[in-house]
Amino acid sequence: MKKVYIKTWGCQMNEYDSTLIKSFLEKKESYLLIDNAKKADILILNTCSIREKAQEKLFHQLGRWRKLKKDNPNIIIAVGGCVATQEGIKIFNRANYINIIFGTQTLHRLPNMIKSAIVSKKLIVDVINYKSIEKFDNIQYTVTSISRISSLVAIMEGCNKYCSFCIVPYTRGREVSRPVIDIINEIKQLTKLGTREVILLGQNVNSYFGEYINGKKCDFSKLLYYISEINEIYRIRFITSHPLHFTNNLIHAYSKIPQLIDSLHLPVQSGSDRILKLMRRRYSTVQYKIIIEKLKSIRPKMHISSDFIIGFPGETEIDFKKTMALVKDVYFDMSFSFLYSPRPGTPASILKQNTSIEERKKRLFMLQNKIIIQSKKLSLNMLNTTQSVLVDGIAKNDIMKLSGKTMNNRTVYFEGRHSCIGKIVKINITNVSRHTLIGRVI
């Protein structure tokens, strides 16, 4: 039996892909998943190219694994994910000791690639799949691969937006949605393993437009209604949504589907319409704020998080001040915010940077600090309140306590019986920090 170690970095879609890899390998009796790279026969690296210097990070990791392969030349090293899709054979040119390069859409073929690599001792490269949702076919989870209260479920993949800064359309392909029945069956399969919350995934998850029975089409809001009819699902989340597809039907769903949580991640990227135009985002800050206002009219306790790119080429002090004004107006609870870094092959990569790195870092610090202050205030507002908490397990830092999530996605630690896990309990909040709360069962 071959021992397999999988290392993943990047977004939650990558985490989901690694879960699929585990599922495909566990179907084969000849593979055993382990959590120690030094004891593995097969090393799998699932990469992400969204952030700066992704290639450098890849080769640093491969350098560490090269030492393991020097001691055991029979080790198989497989590199997959977005960097593999983007770079292909170039990875082998720099690290000629790897055995397999697979793409985001070909990971379902990995068991056969491993078998071929072991037999032939030759490099296997398979990064392109024109049937891009093929990897979702015949998903069969096992208790060992996924047995948790909250589970990721990909409903679509790819992106048609071609924002000027983003590499995703070139590594994940164009948008393709899974059939409704496949998604529903996967969720039902997960509920048998204890799942009570699903996190729906997609590069633009709310642009979902899948096929239902008899060829009828189903948009994202309709899909949410179908999922809400599964009795074992208590909570529904989704990431990452796009403002262009945040329709009135989707907003109205928040008044009809109680399982939808009071927390939304809706990337805005900038508070300046001029910069949004350079980014090719195709909406204005006014349009963005209207979406938030409509949502909060239905769910007044809704917490909003977002993505921000600071220091995009052409960003001026005035543009940044507009971003800070938007942060205040929307009162964001959290952000994934980064300095702009050019991605190879994207339109923005040829734009001239007009701001010093010192100034860009200063702006990023100001934005992040502002959102931290707002987040703390939002947590303080929850002190001495009663919250409905979905209990997801034992607290990571204190085995004597349980942990769970509020409707607005705050983590709560409290003392309770293990029989509470997987259930929604009422918790009185007795102490708060920025993103974690302490409470007691009522």
C-alpha positions in Angstrom: 0.0 0.0 0.0 1.4 3.4 -1.1 1.4 6.1 1.6 0.3 9.5 0.3 0.9 13.0 1.7 -1.0 16.0 0.3 0.0 19.6 0.9 -2.4 22.4 -0.1 -2.2 26.2 -0.1 -4.5 28.9 -1.4 -8.2 29.5 -1.5 -11.0 27.2 -0.3 -11.5 26.0 -3.8 -8.0 24.5 -3.6 -9.0 22.9 -0.2 -12.0 21.4 -1.9 -9.9 20.1 -4.8 -7.6 18.4 -2.3 -10.7 16.8 -0.7 -11.6 15.4 -4.2 -8.1 14.1 -4.6 -8.4 12.3 -1.3 -11.8 10.9 -2.3 -10.4 9.6 -5.7 -7.4 8.0 -4.0 -9.4 6.4 -1.2 -11.5 4.6 -3.7 -8.3 2.7 -4.6 -7.3 0.2 -2.0 -3.6 0.7 -2.8 -3.4 4.2 -1.3 -3.2 5.3 2.3 -3.4 9.0 3.2 -1.0 10.1 5.9 0.0 13.5 7.5 3.8 13.1 7.6 5.7 13.9 4.4 8.8 12.1 5.6 7.0 8.7 5.7 5.2 9.1 2.3 5.8 7.2 -0.9 3.8 9.8 -2.9 4.0 13.6 -2.3 1.2 15.8 -3.8 1.4 19.6 -3.9 -1.8 21.4 -4.8 -0.9 25.0 -5.6 -2.5 28.5 -5.9 -1.3 31.3 -8.2 -3.4 34.2 -6.9 -0.8 35.6 -4.6 2.6 37.1 -5.5 5.6 34.9 -5.8 3.6 31.7 -6.1 6.3 30.1 -8.2 8.9 30.8 -5.6 6.8 29.3 -2.9 6.3 26.2 -5.1 10.0 25.7 -5.7 10.9 26.3 -2.1 8.6 23.4 -1.1 9.9 21.2 -3.9 13.4 21.9 -2.7 12.5 20.5 0.7 11.0 17.4 -1.0 14.0 16.9 -3.2 16.0 16.0 -0.1 13.4 13.3 0.7 13.6 12.0 -2.8 17.4 11.9 -2.7 17.1 9.5 0.2 14.4 7.5 -1.5 14.5 7.8 -5.4 11.3 5.8 -5.7 9.2 8.6 -4.2 6.7 10.1 -6.6 6.3 13.9 -6.6 3.1 15.3 -8.2 2.5 19.1 -8.6 -1.0 20.3 -9.4 -3.3 23.3 -9.0 -3.3 26.7 -10.6 0.5 27.1 -10.8 0.8 23.8 -12.5 -1.9 24.7 -15.0 -0.2 28.0 -15.6 3.4 26.8 -15.9 3.1 23.3 -17.1 6.4 21.7 -18.3 8.3 24.8 -17.1 8.1 23.4 -13.6 10.0 20.3 -14.7 12.6 22.4 -16.5 13.5 23.8 -13.1 12.8 20.8 -10.9 13.6 17.7 -13.1 13.1 15.3 -10.2 9.3 15.7 -10.2 7.1 13.0 -11.8 3.7 14.4 -12.4 2.2 17.8 -13.4 -1.6 17.9 -13.3 -4.1 20.7 -13.6 -7.2 22.0 -11.8 -9.4 20.2 -14.2 -7.5 16.9 -14.4 -7.1 15.9 -10.8 -9.6 13.1 -11.2 -7.0 11.4 -13.4 -4.3 11.5 -10.8 -4.6 7.9 -9.6 -3.9 6.7 -13.2 -1.1 9.2 -13.5 0.5 7.9 -10.4 0.2 4.3 -11.6 1.8 5.3 -15.0 4.6 7.3 -13.3 5.5 4.3 -11.1 5.6 1.9 -14.1 7.2 4.1 -16.8 9.5 6.3 -14.6 8.8 9.1 -17.1 7.3 12.6 -16.5 3.5 12.7 -16.8 2.0 16.0 -17.8 -1.8 16.4 -17.9 -3.1 19.9 -17.3 -5.9 20.4 -19.8 -9.4 19.0 -19.8 -12.0 20.3 -22.2 -14.8 18.6 -20.2 -14.1 20.9 -17.2 -16.7 19.5 -14.8 -15.6 15.9 -15.4 -13.7 15.9 -12.1 -17.0 16.3 -10.2 -18.5 13.0 -11.6 -18.8 10.0 -9.3 -17.7 11.9 -6.2 -17.9 9.4 -3.3 -16.8 10.6 0.1 -15.8 8.3 2.9 -15.8 8.9 6.6 -12.0 9.1 6.6 -11.9 11.7 3.9 -14.6 14.1 5.1 -16.6 13.8 8.3 -17.3 17.3 9.6 -20.1 19.5 10.5 -19.3 22.2 7.9 -18.4 21.0 4.4 -17.3 22.7 1.2 -19.3 22.0 -2.0 -18.2 23.4 -5.4 -21.2 24.3 -7.6 -19.4 25.9 -10.5 -15.9 26.7 -11.6 -14.1 29.2 -13.8 -14.6 32.8 -14.6 -15.8 34.9 -17.5 -15.1 38.3 -16.0 -11.4 38.8 -17.0 -10.7 41.4 -14.4 -7.5 43.1 -15.5 -5.5 41.9 -12.4 -6.7 38.3 -12.2 -5.1 35.1 -13.4 -8.1 32.8 -12.6 -9.7 32.7 -16.1 -6.4 31.5 -17.4 -5.9 28.7 -14.9 -9.5 27.7 -14.1 -11.1 28.3 -17.5 -14.5 29.8 -18.3 -17.5 29.4 -16.1 -19.1 26.0 -16.0 -21.9 25.1 -13.6 -22.6 21.6 -12.2 -26.1 20.1 -12.7 -28.5 20.8 -9.8 -29.1 17.1 -9.1 -25.4 16.4 -8.7 -25.0 19.2 -6.2 -28.1 18.0 -4.2 -26.9 14.4 -4.2 -23.4 15.4 -3.0 -24.9 17.5 -0.1 -27.2 14.6 0.8 -24.2 12.3 0.8 -22.4 14.7 3.1 -25.3 14.9 5.6 -25.0 11.1 6.1 -21.4 11.9 7.3 -22.6 14.5 9.8 -22.6 17.7 7.7 -25.0 20.4 8.9 -23.6 23.4 7.1 -22.6 23.7 3.5 -20.3 26.3 2.1 -21.0 26.7 -1.7 -17.9 27.4 -3.7 -17.2 29.0 -7.1 -14.9 31.7 -8.5 -18.2 33.6 -9.1 -20.5 31.4 -7.1 -23.6 33.6 -7.7 -23.2 33.5 -11.5 -24.3 29.8 -11.2 -26.6 28.8 -14.0 -27.0 25.0 -14.0 -29.3 22.4 -15.5 -32.1 20.8 -13.6 -34.6 18.1 -14.5 -35.7 17.9 -18.2 -33.1 20.5 -19.2 -34.6 23.3 -17.3 -32.2 26.0 -16.2 -31.6 27.0 -12.6 -30.0 30.2 -11.3 -28.2 30.6 -8.0 -31.2 31.9 -6.0 -33.3 28.9 -7.1 -30.4 26.5 -6.2 -30.4 28.0 -2.7 -34.1 27.2 -2.3 -33.5 23.6 -3.4 -30.7 23.2 -0.9 -32.8 24.7 1.9 -35.3 21.9 1.5 -32.7 19.4 2.8 -33.8 19.0 6.4 -30.3 18.0 7.7 -28.8 21.3 6.5 -29.1 24.0 9.2 -26.8 26.7 7.7 -25.9 27.8 4.1 -22.9 29.9 3.2 -21.3 30.8 -0.1 -18.1 32.2 -1.5 -17.0 34.0 -3.5 -19.8 36.1 -4.9 -19.6 38.9 -7.4 -21.5 42.2 -7.2 -22.6 41.9 -10.9 -24.6 38.8 -10.1 -26.1 39.9 -6.8 -29.6 40.0 -8.2 -32.8 41.1 -6.5 -33.9 37.5 -6.5 -30.8 36.5 -4.5 -31.4 39.4 -2.1 -35.0 38.4 -1.7 -33.9 34.8 -0.8 -32.6 36.2 2.5 -36.2 36.9 3.5 -37.3 33.4 2.6 -34.4 31.1 3.5 -33.6 31.1 7.3 -30.6 28.8 6.7 -28.7 31.6 4.9 -26.3 33.1 7.5 -26.0 36.8 8.5 -22.6 37.1 7.0 -21.6 37.8 3.4 -18.3 38.0 1.7 -18.7 40.3 -1.3 -15.4 41.5 -2.9 -15.3 45.2 -3.9 -11.5 45.6 -4.5 -11.6 49.4 -4.4 -13.8 52.3 -3.3 -12.8 54.4 -6.3 -14.9 54.1 -9.5 -11.9 55.2 -11.6 -9.8 52.3 -10.2 -12.7 49.8 -10.5 -12.8 50.8 -14.2 -9.1 50.1 -14.6 -9.7 46.8 -12.9 -12.5 45.9 -15.3 -14.9 45.2 -12.4 -18.0 46.6 -14.3 -19.9 48.1 -11.3 -19.7 51.3 -9.4 -19.4 51.9 -5.7 -23.0 53.2 -5.7 -24.2 50.0 -7.2 -22.2 48.0 -4.6 -23.7 50.1 -1.7 -27.2 49.6 -3.0 -26.8 45.8 -2.7 -25.6 46.1 0.9 -28.5 48.5 1.8 -31.1 46.1 0.3 -29.6 43.2 2.2 -29.4 45.0 5.5 -33.1 46.1 5.1 -33.9 42.4 5.2 -31.1 41.3 7.6 -30.2 44.3 9.8 -27.6 42.2 11.7 -25.8 41.2 8.5 -22.0 41.4 8.7 -20.1 42.2 5.5 -16.5 41.2 4.6 -14.7 42.0 1.4 -11.5 41.9 -0.7 -9.3 44.9 -1.3 -6.4 45.4 -3.6 -4.2 48.3 -2.4 -1.7 50.1 -4.7 -3.3 49.1 -8.0 -1.4 50.9 -10.8 -2.7 54.4 -11.1 -4.2 54.6 -7.6 -3.8 58.1 -6.1 -4.2 59.4 -2.6 -7.7 60.6 -3.6 -8.6 57.1 -4.8 -7.4 55.6 -1.6 -9.4 58.1 0.5 -12.5 57.0 -1.4 -11.7 53.4 -0.5 -11.4 54.4 3.2 -14.8 56.2 2.9 -16.4 53.1 1.5 -14.9 51.0 4.4 -16.6 53.4 6.8 -19.9 53.6 5.0 -20.4 49.9 4.6 -18.7 49.2 8.0 -16.9 46.1 6.9 -16.4 43.4 9.5 -13.3 41.7 7.9 -11.2 41.9 4.8 -8.8 39.9 2.7 -6.6 42.9 1.7 -3.3 42.8 -0.1 -0.9 45.0 -2.0 -1.3 44.7 -5.7 1.1 42.3 -7.3 1.2 41.8 -11.1 0.2 38.3 -12.4 2.0 37.2 -15.5 -0.1 37.5 -18.7 -2.8 39.7 -17.2 -3.6 43.1 -18.8 -2.8 45.0 -15.6 0.7 43.5 -15.5 1.9 46.0 -18.1 0.5 49.1 -16.2 3.1 51.4 -14.7 3.2 51.6 -10.9 3.0 55.2 -9.8 3.3 54.8 -6.0 6.3 53.9 -3.8 6.2 50.6 -1.9 6.4 52.5 1.3 3.3 54.5 0.5 1.4 51.3 -0.6 2.3 49.6 2.6 1.2 52.6 4.6 -2.2 52.6 2.9 -2.6 48.9 3.4 -1.9 49.3 7.2 -4.4 52.1 7.4 -7.2 50.1 5.7 -6.5 46.9 7.7 -6.4 48.9 11.0 -9.6 50.6 10.3 -11.4 47.3 9.6 -9.9 45.8 12.8 -11.4 48.6 14.8 -14.8 48.2 13.2 -14.7 44.4 13.7 -13.9 44.9 17.4 -16.9 47.2 17.8 -19.2 44.8 16.1 -18.0 42.1 18.5 -18.6 44.3 21.5 -22.2 44.8 20.3 -22.7 41.1 20.8 -21.7 41.1 24.5 -24.5 40.0 26.8 -26.6 38.9 23.8 -28.1 35.4 23.1 -26.8 33.8 19.9 -27.8 30.7 18.0 -24.7 28.7 17.6 -24.0 25.7 15.3 -21.7 23.6 17.4 -18.9 22.2 15.1 -16.6 20.4 17.5 -14.0 20.6 20.3 -12.2 24.0 20.7 -8.8 23.9 19.2 -7.0 25.6 22.1 -9.0 24.1 24.9 -10.1 20.5 24.8 -12.4 21.1 27.8 -14.6 23.4 25.7 -16.6 23.2 22.5 -16.6 25.6 19.6 -19.3 26.8 17.2 -20.4 29.6 14.8 -22.9 32.3 15.3 -25.3 33.3 12.4 -22.8 36.1 11.6 -19.9 33.7 11.5 -18.2 34.5 14.8 -16.5 31.6 16.6 -17.8 31.0 20.1 -16.1 28.9 22.8 -18.1 27.5 25.6 -18.4 24.6 28.1 -20.9 21.9 27.0 -21.6 18.3 26.4 -20.2 16.6 23.3 -23.8 15.6 22.4 -24.2 19.3 21.4 -21.9 18.8 18.4 -23.9 19.1 15.2 -26.7 20.9 16.9 -27.8 24.5 17.2 -27.7 25.7 20.8 -28.5 29.0 22.5 -25.4 30.7 23.9 -25.2 33.8 26.1 -22.1 35.8 25.2 -20.1 36.7 28.3 -16.8 37.9 26.8 -15.6 39.1 23.4 -12.4 39.6 21.3 -12.2 40.6 17.6 -13.4 37.4 16.0 -14.0 35.0 18.9 -16.5 35.0 21.6 -16.8 33.3 25.0 -20.2 32.2 26.2 -22.3 29.8 28.2 -25.2 27.5 27.3 -28.6 28.8 28.3 
